[in-house]
């Protein structure tokens, strides 16, 4: 298998898919990354954990529909060109 731009794009898509399917109650709460209801004060910077949870929630919200289209295109390309 050759190392190509398509392989890099496919690896990135797989990583985004992995983040998109993480379930907050089933998986993330078991490792201590569940819903955090603490409200930071004004000027307080969120920690790394809060930023990662925000990134995961954002990816799940924003990338849901585009991922369906991108996955479909990748599957079709793989079927056509092997």
C-alpha positions as CSV (number, residue, x, y, z in Angstrom):
1,X,0.0,0.0,0.0
2,X,1.5,3.3,-1.1
3,X,1.7,6.4,1.1
4,X,-0.4,9.0,-0.7
5,X,-2.5,12.0,-0.2
6,X,-5.7,9.9,-0.4
7,X,-4.3,7.7,2.5
8,X,-3.8,10.8,4.6
9,X,-7.3,12.1,3.9
10,X,-8.8,8.7,4.6
11,X,-6.9,8.6,8.0
12,X,-8.2,12.0,8.9
13,X,-11.7,11.0,8.0
14,X,-11.4,7.9,10.2
15,X,-10.2,10.0,13.1
16,X,-13.1,12.5,12.7
17,X,-15.5,9.5,12.5
18,X,-14.1,8.1,15.7
19,X,-14.7,11.4,17.5
20,X,-18.1,11.8,16.0
21,X,-19.4,8.4,17.3
22,X,-18.3,8.9,20.9
23,X,-21.3,8.7,23.2
24,X,-21.2,11.0,26.2
25,X,-23.3,8.9,28.6
26,X,-22.0,5.4,27.6
27,X,-18.3,6.0,27.1
28,X,-17.1,9.4,28.1
29,X,-18.7,9.4,31.5
30,X,-17.0,6.1,32.4
31,X,-13.6,7.7,31.9
32,X,-14.5,10.9,33.7
33,X,-15.2,13.1,30.7
34,X,-18.9,13.3,31.0
35,X,-21.1,16.4,31.3
36,X,-19.5,18.9,33.6
37,X,-22.0,21.4,35.1
38,X,-19.5,23.6,36.8
39,X,-19.6,27.2,35.5
40,X,-16.4,29.1,35.3
41,X,-16.2,32.7,36.4
42,X,-15.5,35.6,34.2
43,X,-11.9,35.6,33.0
44,X,-11.3,32.0,34.1
45,X,-9.7,30.0,31.3
46,X,-11.1,26.5,30.9
47,X,-8.8,23.6,31.4
48,X,-7.6,21.1,28.9
49,X,-10.3,18.6,29.8
50,X,-13.0,21.2,29.2
51,X,-11.5,22.3,25.9
52,X,-11.3,18.7,24.7
53,X,-15.0,18.1,25.7
54,X,-15.9,21.3,23.8
55,X,-14.0,20.1,20.7
56,X,-15.7,16.7,20.9
57,X,-19.2,18.3,21.2
58,X,-18.4,20.7,18.4
59,X,-17.3,17.9,16.0
60,X,-20.4,15.8,16.8
61,X,-22.7,18.8,16.2
62,X,-21.1,20.4,13.2
63,X,-19.6,17.5,11.3
64,X,-22.6,15.1,11.5
65,X,-24.1,15.9,8.0
66,X,-20.9,16.6,6.2
67,X,-19.4,13.3,7.4
68,X,-22.2,11.4,5.8
69,X,-21.4,13.0,2.5
70,X,-17.7,12.6,2.8
71,X,-18.0,8.9,3.9
72,X,-20.3,8.2,0.9
73,X,-17.8,9.8,-1.5
74,X,-14.9,7.8,0.0
75,X,-16.9,4.6,-0.3
76,X,-17.8,5.2,-3.9
77,X,-14.2,6.1,-4.8
78,X,-13.0,3.0,-3.1
79,X,-15.5,0.8,-4.9
80,X,-14.7,2.4,-8.3
81,X,-10.9,2.6,-8.1
82,X,-10.1,-0.1,-5.6
